[in-house]
Amino acid sequence: MLALAASGGVSLYFCIVCGFFIAKVANLPANFAEKTLIGLAAINTITTFASLFLPINVATVAVLAVCSLPLLYVSRNDIGHLFTPVETGKTTLMWSFPFILIAFMVSLGPPRPFDTGLYHLQTIKWIEEYAVVPGLANLHGRFGFNPNIFTLFAATSLADICRQEIFSVNFSIYIILVVHFIHKIRSPIREHGITNILFFL
């Protein structure tokens, strides 16, 4: 439980810091979910590029964490507003909590997709231990077209610390989207009544 929470916290930290920094520098009128997903794309791009030269493991994450401190400093006021106690924010989190709790419990179990045992885990382990190896797809064709999101899985798995793989990226994205959409659904219901839920359904 603690390992999943720590891994999810690492994922969210990088997504929020990178996303808020990019939105601030580019002056993008984005909401929290959009900024965080921009951050997800940015940090995944960084880890993918780094994987060309380095294994992506806890050491890489430590370097990224240090490098992210200036970004955090620049975006500190915008990120600080996330923790301002706003009544609507509390209510949104309250309604989101049951969905997040269910997803958390599901995430504690083993991965269910068939391909996870077939080649996903092996690919992630390879990314954690080695840089890109030219010709790896010659061993198995699937090694040549894996989604590059596996680099972010490797970065946030905390395998060196937890002694096992912890996969929290999907859970982290789920949290962002649940909170975002519950907030969006609550606004018209609060203003126009429960019948507006039909529009969203």
C-alpha positions in Angstrom: 0.0 0.0 0.0 2.7 2.5 1.0 4.8 1.5 -2.0 1.9 2.2 -4.4 1.1 5.5 -2.6 4.8 6.5 -2.9 5.1 5.5 -6.5 1.8 7.4 -7.3 3.1 10.4 -5.4 6.3 10.4 -7.5 4.3 10.1 -10.7 1.9 13.0 -9.7 4.8 15.2 -8.5 6.6 15.1 -11.8 3.4 15.5 -13.9 2.2 18.5 -11.8 5.6 20.2 -11.6 6.4 19.8 -15.3 2.8 20.6 -16.4 2.4 23.7 -14.3 5.8 25.0 -15.4 5.1 24.5 -19.1 1.7 26.1 -18.8 3.2 29.1 -16.9 6.0 29.6 -19.4 3.8 29.1 -22.5 1.0 31.1 -20.9 -1.5 28.3 -21.6 -5.1 28.8 -20.2 -5.3 25.2 -19.0 -7.1 23.7 -16.0 -5.5 21.4 -13.4 -6.1 18.1 -15.4 -4.9 19.6 -18.6 -1.7 20.9 -17.0 -1.0 17.6 -15.3 -1.5 15.7 -18.6 0.8 18.1 -20.3 3.3 17.3 -17.6 2.8 13.6 -18.1 3.6 14.0 -21.8 6.7 16.1 -20.9 8.2 13.9 -18.3 7.5 10.8 -20.5 9.4 12.5 -23.3 12.3 13.3 -21.0 12.5 9.7 -19.7 12.2 8.3 -23.2 15.0 10.5 -24.5 17.2 9.6 -21.4 16.5 5.9 -22.0 18.5 6.2 -25.3 21.7 6.7 -23.2 20.9 5.5 -19.6 18.9 2.9 -17.7 15.8 4.5 -16.2 15.8 3.6 -12.5 15.8 5.2 -9.1 19.1 7.0 -9.8 17.6 8.6 -12.8 14.5 9.6 -10.8 16.7 11.2 -8.2 18.5 13.3 -10.8 15.1 14.3 -12.3 13.8 15.3 -8.9 16.8 17.6 -8.3 16.5 19.1 -11.8 12.7 19.7 -11.1 13.4 21.9 -8.1 13.9 25.1 -10.1 10.7 24.3 -12.0 8.9 23.8 -8.7 10.2 27.2 -7.5 9.0 29.0 -10.6 5.6 27.4 -10.4 5.3 27.5 -6.6 2.4 30.0 -6.4 0.3 28.2 -9.0 0.9 24.8 -7.4 0.3 26.3 -3.9 -3.3 27.2 -5.0 -4.0 23.5 -5.3 -3.8 23.2 -1.5 -5.9 26.3 -0.8 -8.9 25.1 1.2 -11.9 25.8 -1.1 -15.2 24.3 -0.2 -16.1 23.1 -3.7 -12.7 21.4 -3.9 -13.3 19.6 -0.7 -16.7 18.4 -1.9 -15.2 17.2 -5.3 -12.5 15.3 -3.4 -15.2 13.8 -1.1 -17.2 12.5 -4.1 -14.0 11.3 -5.9 -12.7 9.4 -2.9 -14.8 6.2 -3.3 -13.8 5.9 -6.9 -10.1 6.5 -6.1 -10.3 4.0 -3.2 -11.7 1.3 -5.4 -9.0 1.9 -8.1 -6.3 1.9 -5.3 -7.5 -1.5 -4.1 -7.5 -2.9 -7.7 -4.0 -1.5 -8.3 -2.7 -3.4 -5.3 -3.4 -6.7 -7.2 -1.3 -8.2 -10.0 -1.5 -6.8 -13.5 -4.3 -8.6 -15.4 -3.6 -8.1 -19.1 -2.1 -11.2 -20.8 0.7 -9.2 -22.4 2.0 -8.1 -19.0 3.6 -11.4 -18.3 4.3 -12.0 -22.0 6.6 -9.0 -22.6 5.5 -5.8 -20.7 7.4 -6.7 -17.5 10.5 -7.9 -19.3 10.6 -4.7 -21.3 10.2 -2.5 -18.2 13.0 -4.5 -16.5 15.2 -4.0 -19.5 14.6 -0.3 -19.4 15.5 -0.2 -15.7 18.8 -2.0 -16.2 20.0 -1.0 -19.7 20.0 1.9 -22.1 18.4 1.3 -25.5 20.1 -1.7 -27.2 20.2 -1.5 -31.0 18.8 -4.7 -32.5 16.8 -5.7 -29.5 13.8 -6.3 -31.7 15.7 -9.1 -33.4 15.2 -11.1 -30.2 11.5 -10.6 -30.3 9.4 -8.4 -32.6 7.4 -6.9 -29.8 10.5 -5.3 -28.4 10.6 -3.1 -31.4 7.2 -1.4 -31.0 6.5 -1.1 -27.3 4.7 2.1 -26.2 7.3 4.5 -24.8 5.1 4.9 -21.7 7.1 2.0 -20.4 10.0 4.4 -19.7 7.7 6.2 -17.3 6.6 2.9 -15.7 10.2 2.1 -15.2 11.0 5.5 -13.7 8.2 5.3 -11.2 8.3 1.6 -10.3 10.8 2.2 -7.4 12.0 -1.3 -7.9 15.4 -0.7 -6.3 13.7 0.6 -3.1 10.6 -1.7 -2.9 12.3 -4.9 -4.2 9.4 -5.4 -6.6 7.8 -3.5 -9.5 5.2 -0.9 -8.5 3.1 0.3 -11.4 1.2 3.5 -10.5 1.1 5.5 -13.8 -2.4 4.4 -14.8 -3.7 4.9 -11.3 -2.2 8.4 -11.2 -3.8 9.3 -14.5 -7.1 7.8 -13.2 -7.0 10.1 -10.1 -6.5 13.2 -12.3 -9.4 12.3 -14.6 -11.8 11.3 -11.8 -11.3 14.5 -9.9 -11.5 16.5 -13.1 -14.8 15.0 -14.4 -16.5 14.9 -11.0 -15.8 18.6 -10.7 -17.1 19.2 -14.2 -20.3 17.2 -13.5 -20.9 18.9 -10.1 -20.8 22.4 -11.5 -24.0 22.3 -13.7 -25.8 20.1 -11.2 -25.2 22.6 -8.5 -26.4 25.5 -10.8 -29.2 23.8 -12.7 -30.3 20.8 -10.8 -30.0 17.0 -10.9 -31.7 16.7 -14.3 -28.6 18.0 -16.0 -26.9 14.7 -15.1 -28.7 13.2 -18.2 -26.6 15.4 -20.4 -23.4 13.9 -19.0 -24.7 10.3 -19.0 
